[in-house]
Amino acid sequence: MPTPTNDQSDEARGRWLLLFHQIPPKPAYLRVKIGRSLQGIGAVPIKNAVYALPRSEDALESFQWVAREIVDGRGEAHVVEARFVEGFGDAQIEQLFRTARGADYAALLKEAQRLGAPRGSKGLTGTEVARLRKWLDEIVKLDFFAASGRQTAQALVARLEKRMEPSTDPRKNAGNKTAITEGRTWVTRTGVKIDRIASAWLIQSFIDRRASFKFVPSQGYKPLPGELRFDMFEAEYTHEGDRCSFEVLLQRFGLDDPALRQVAEVVHDIDLKDGKYGRPETAGIERLIEGLVAGNPDDEQRLALGATLFASLYQSFHASPA
């Protein structure tokens, strides 16, 4: 499929990505495997053998991986950008996503209520709460259009977490801290933006002070021995649940710094666009990053300029913790 040129408008390119596929009858497990893969990336069927996702770089990468699975299984698969002019409308397709995720939230709520009621959280284990959180994070990541039940599920899981003893929350277990040798090569996708720029600054400032960075295409790259990938498909450090790569790095390396957590909140809201934290600095930082990206096509230059920006933001939070 030809790559759209930069002068094509979003309207001309279309809001959606569609995967058309044909899966051979044998082996029988392939259809089940592809069905699970499509479910795992949040795609919804709009007709037989046609699945949709809202158009984005991550969605394209996800569909391309599924298409490769199909082709490797001797099937056919095509990924296209589309906009609908007859039949389906955007509102109808959005509702398909809301219905799918609404069913997911309902199932989670039923399980959470079963575990928590009528005893509150008495007898509820940290493992069970962590499982609910992981399940919820996975649904939220795929909830592109704010499905019904999201806020209720988030509030219930948060209440259960709050009632647990701090030591039962695995995300606060300092024993999970990762250690690496310095001087590693850190690999990420070309065309770095907010999460990759911020993560690179975090890596070089707090995790691996002698780190070097390598920029590769989003598809088809096989890491060399000793390389560590971040914010890309199948990376060692990338999005988990509703956490961006910056947040994952903080957690995995045990960086319990209030100023870094505040930086993470800004990065999260810019990258995931879910308004989770609503920090007043977010809009200004987002505008600065947009200008940095627009004016600097070179990834190394973006990282260098971004490092100055995030170092200053960190210092401002460090100086004024409130």
C-alpha positions in Angstrom: 0.0 0.0 0.0 1.5 3.4 -1.0 2.3 5.6 2.0 0.2 8.8 2.0 2.2 11.9 1.2 2.5 14.6 3.9 0.2 17.0 2.0 -2.8 14.7 2.2 -5.3 15.8 4.8 -6.7 13.6 7.5 -10.1 13.7 5.8 -8.6 12.5 2.5 -6.7 9.7 4.2 -9.6 8.6 6.3 -10.2 8.1 10.0 -10.0 4.3 9.8 -7.6 1.4 9.1 -9.3 -1.7 7.7 -7.8 -5.2 7.6 -9.3 -7.5 4.9 -8.3 -11.1 5.3 -8.9 -14.6 4.0 -7.8 -17.4 6.2 -7.3 -20.9 4.8 -9.4 -23.7 6.5 -6.3 -25.5 7.6 -4.6 -25.5 10.0 -7.7 -25.1 12.1 -5.9 -23.3 14.9 -4.9 -20.4 12.7 -8.4 -18.9 12.7 -8.6 -19.0 16.4 -5.1 -17.5 16.8 -5.9 -14.6 14.4 -9.2 -14.0 16.2 -7.4 -13.7 19.5 -4.8 -11.4 18.0 -7.5 -9.1 16.6 -9.3 -9.1 19.9 -6.0 -8.3 21.7 -5.4 -5.1 19.7 -9.0 -3.9 20.1 -10.1 -4.3 16.5 -13.9 -4.7 15.8 -15.5 -6.6 12.8 -17.6 -4.4 10.5 -18.5 -7.3 8.3 -17.2 -10.8 7.7 -13.4 -10.9 7.4 -13.1 -7.1 7.6 -11.9 -5.5 10.9 -11.4 -1.8 11.8 -9.2 0.3 14.0 -9.0 4.1 14.4 -6.1 5.2 12.2 -2.9 5.8 14.1 0.8 4.8 13.9 0.3 2.2 16.6 -2.8 0.8 15.0 -1.1 0.4 11.7 1.8 -1.4 13.3 -0.7 -3.7 15.1 -2.6 -4.6 11.9 0.7 -5.2 10.0 1.7 -7.7 12.6 -1.6 -9.5 12.3 -1.4 -9.4 8.5 2.0 -11.0 8.7 0.6 -13.8 10.9 -2.1 -14.4 8.3 0.3 -14.4 5.3 2.7 -16.7 7.2 -0.2 -19.1 7.6 -0.7 -19.1 3.8 -3.7 -16.7 4.0 -4.2 -13.3 2.4 -4.3 -10.0 4.2 -4.5 -6.3 3.1 -4.4 -3.2 5.3 -5.9 0.0 3.9 -6.7 3.5 5.1 -10.4 4.3 4.6 -13.2 6.8 5.0 -16.8 5.8 4.6 -19.1 7.7 2.1 -22.0 5.3 2.0 -23.4 2.7 4.3 -21.4 2.8 7.6 -20.9 6.2 9.1 -18.2 7.2 11.6 -20.7 7.3 14.4 -21.8 3.8 13.8 -18.3 2.4 13.8 -17.4 4.3 17.0 -20.5 2.7 18.6 -19.1 -0.7 17.6 -16.0 0.0 19.6 -18.0 1.4 22.6 -20.2 -1.7 22.6 -17.2 -4.0 22.6 -15.4 -2.2 25.4 -18.6 -1.7 27.4 -19.0 -5.5 27.5 -15.4 -5.8 28.7 -16.0 -3.3 31.5 -19.2 -5.1 32.5 -17.4 -8.4 32.8 -14.6 -6.8 34.9 -17.2 -5.1 37.1 -19.0 -8.4 37.7 -15.8 -10.1 38.7 -14.6 -7.2 40.9 -18.0 -7.1 42.7 -17.9 -10.9 43.1 -14.4 -10.7 44.8 -15.2 -7.6 46.9 -18.8 -8.0 48.0 -20.3 -8.3 50.4 -17.1 -8.1 52.6 -15.7 -5.0 51.1 -12.1 -6.0 50.5 -11.8 -8.2 53.6 -10.2 -11.4 52.5 -9.4 -10.0 49.1 -5.7 -10.7 48.2 -3.2 -8.4 46.6 -2.8 -10.8 43.8 -6.5 -10.6 43.0 -6.5 -6.8 43.0 -3.4 -6.7 40.9 -5.1 -9.0 38.4 -8.1 -6.7 38.3 -5.8 -3.7 37.7 -4.0 -5.5 34.9 -7.3 -6.5 33.3 -8.6 -2.9 33.6 -5.5 -1.4 32.1 -5.7 -3.7 29.1 -9.3 -2.6 28.5 -8.6 1.1 28.9 -5.7 0.8 26.4 -8.2 -0.4 23.8 -11.0 2.0 24.8 -10.7 4.5 21.9 -14.1 6.2 22.4 -14.8 6.3 26.1 -17.2 3.4 26.4 -19.8 3.2 29.1 -18.6 1.7 32.3 -15.1 2.9 32.2 -15.3 5.4 35.1 -17.2 3.0 37.3 -14.7 0.2 36.7 -11.7 2.6 37.4 -13.3 3.9 40.6 -14.1 0.4 41.9 -10.6 -1.0 41.2 -9.0 2.1 42.7 -11.1 1.7 45.9 -10.1 -2.0 46.2 -6.4 -1.0 45.7 -6.6 1.8 48.3 -8.0 -0.6 50.9 -5.1 -3.1 50.5 -2.0 -2.9 52.6 0.8 -1.1 50.6 3.0 -4.1 50.7 0.5 -6.1 48.7 0.6 -3.7 45.8 3.3 -5.2 43.4 3.8 -1.9 41.6 5.2 -0.5 44.9 7.5 -3.4 45.6 11.0 -2.0 45.6 12.3 -5.5 45.1 11.1 -5.3 41.5 13.8 -2.7 40.6 15.7 -3.6 37.5 19.5 -3.2 37.2 21.5 -3.0 34.0 25.1 -2.4 33.0 25.8 1.1 31.6 26.7 1.8 28.1 24.0 -0.1 26.4 22.5 0.7 23.0 18.8 1.7 23.3 16.7 1.2 20.2 13.5 2.9 19.3 11.4 3.9 16.3 12.3 6.7 14.0 10.3 9.9 14.1 10.6 10.3 17.9 7.9 12.3 19.6 6.8 13.0 23.2 7.1 9.5 24.9 10.3 8.5 23.1 12.0 11.9 23.6 11.1 11.9 27.3 12.1 8.3 27.8 15.5 8.9 26.2 16.1 11.8 28.6 15.1 9.6 31.5 17.3 6.7 30.4 20.4 8.9 29.9 19.8 10.9 33.1 18.8 8.3 35.6 19.1 4.7 34.2 22.1 4.5 31.9 24.3 7.6 31.8 26.5 6.2 29.0 23.5 5.1 26.9 23.6 5.5 23.1 20.5 5.6 20.9 19.6 3.9 17.7 16.6 4.7 15.5 15.1 2.0 13.3 11.9 1.4 11.2 8.9 0.4 13.3 8.6 -2.9 11.4 11.1 -5.7 10.6 14.0 -4.8 12.9 15.7 -7.6 14.7 17.7 -6.4 17.8 21.4 -7.2 18.0 22.8 -8.9 21.1 22.9 -6.5 24.0 20.4 -3.9 22.6 17.4 -2.7 24.6 14.3 -1.5 22.8 11.8 1.0 24.1 8.5 2.4 23.0 8.1 0.1 20.0 6.4 -3.2 19.3 7.7 -6.1 21.4 10.2 -3.8 23.1 11.6 -4.6 26.5 10.2 -1.3 27.8 7.0 -0.1 26.1 3.4 0.7 26.9 1.8 -1.6 29.5 -1.9 -1.2 30.2 -2.7 2.5 30.3 0.9 3.4 31.2 3.1 5.1 28.6 6.7 3.9 28.1 8.1 6.7 30.4 5.9 5.4 33.3 6.9 1.8 32.6 10.6 2.8 32.8 10.0 4.6 36.2 8.3 1.5 37.6 10.7 -1.1 36.2 13.8 0.8 37.4 12.3 1.7 40.8 12.7 5.5 40.3 10.5 6.7 43.2 11.1 10.4 42.7 8.1 12.8 43.2 9.5 15.2 40.5 9.9 12.3 38.0 6.3 11.2 38.7 5.1 14.7 37.9 7.0 14.7 34.6 5.5 11.2 33.9 2.0 12.7 34.4 2.6 15.3 31.8 4.1 12.8 29.4 1.2 10.4 29.9 -1.5 13.0 29.1 0.3 14.2 26.0 1.0 10.7 24.7 -2.2 8.9 25.6 -4.5 12.0 25.3 -6.8 10.7 28.0 -6.6 13.6 30.4 -5.9 11.3 33.3 -3.9 13.7 35.3 -4.9 17.2 34.0 -1.7 19.0 35.0 -1.7 22.7 34.2 1.8 22.4 32.5 0.6 19.8 30.0 -0.7 22.1 27.3 2.4 24.2 27.2 4.8 21.3 27.1 2.7 19.7 24.3 3.0 22.8 22.3 6.7 23.0 22.8 7.1 19.4 21.7 5.0 20.0 18.6 7.3 22.9 17.6 10.4 20.8 18.4 9.2 18.0 16.2 8.1 20.3 13.4 11.4 22.2 13.3 13.8 19.2 13.6 13.4 16.2 11.3 16.6 14.6 12.8 15.9 12.3 15.7 19.3 12.9 17.4 18.5 16.7 17.4 15.1 16.1 18.8 16.5 14.1 21.7 19.2 16.7 22.4 16.6 19.6 22.4 14.1 17.5 24.3 16.7 16.6 27.0 17.1 20.3 27.8 13.3 20.7 27.9 12.7 17.8 30.3 15.7 18.5 32.5 14.2 22.0 33.0 10.8 20.6 33.7 12.2 18.1 36.2 14.1 20.9 38.0 11.0 23.0 38.2 9.1 20.2 39.9 12.1 19.3 42.1 12.3 22.9 43.3 8.6 23.2 43.8 7.2 19.8 44.8 3.7 21.0 45.4 
